[in-house]
């Protein structure tokens, strides 16, 4: 059976949205984003940086901050690839 590269992505989403009128929202939002970037970096280190195709950050003014990691993963023909995610990453 031959192997083929499949494009996959993993999305890391900021768990909280802070109101823009909150007096310390900027500081809390910046801290939360750095934690999210660290989780994405840990994921990249786990899968291997050589498989990463693209990393994109989405930071809308009134929405949740997200980091999307696009990567290649080898699979047998017709096979599906599923990755287990730790419970803390889904909370």
C-alpha angles and dihedrals in degrees: 000000000000125000127229135191116248124197112234134172137202123202123207112196129195106246096216136043113210121210112247092229094059111114095231100027094116093056094046092045092050091050092048092049092052090053090050092049089051091053091050090048091050089052091050091050089050096052095036126260091242090069095053114106101177143353119203131183121205115198111173117182095238102024142070119290113240137186117204120197117196115196143163121245127185118232137167116261110285093005126129124225120219125179124202115234124207116246092243091059093057097048 
